Amino acid sequence: MDAQGGLNVHVDPVQAQAALREALIARQNIGLAALGGLIGAAIGAAAWAVVTVVTKFQIGFMALGVGWLAGTLAWKLGRGLSPAYGVVGALLALVGCAAGNLLSACYFWSQAPDAVMGFWQTLGILNFNLIADILKFTFQPMDVVFYAIAIYEGYRFSFRRLAI
């Protein structure tokens, strides 16, 4: 006890930092990061498609939003502290952008004067080969820039670096 009657406890700051670091590392969950990133990518893809359909123009700032959403939700759910979590966020941000382009293309295709299917019917017939064909047909060189922005943002927001 000290002179004021309190406990005299010595805390080693190095041990306290190590214990905190281990506790934070133990909270990580790559599966939840993937789930969060997927949710963010889906929300971002829907927003990308809505903005593109309403404006009839692809707006590059949407890539920032998709990357931020995928990365932030990956971080919130996964609590990642290593670059592996950034890779998850980056990949899902890319998927979100591609899905936004795909949804936009399907909508415009379903609204063409000679369209034989509505939007939901169009989505219903999609398979891997058709998705690849639609994305190839609608690809613009500027898409590379948009996708790169989303990948960067998805990576950046998916994990935190420990300062301790």
ABEGO torsion letter per residue (X at the ends): XBAAGBBBBBBBAAAAAAAAAAAAAAABBAAAAAAAAAAAAAAAAAAAAAAAAAAGBBBAAAAAAAAAAAAAAAAAAAGBABAAAAAAAAAAAAAAAAAAAAAAAAAAAAABAABABBAAAAAAABBAAAAAAAAAAABBAAAAAAAAAAAAAAAAAABBBBAX
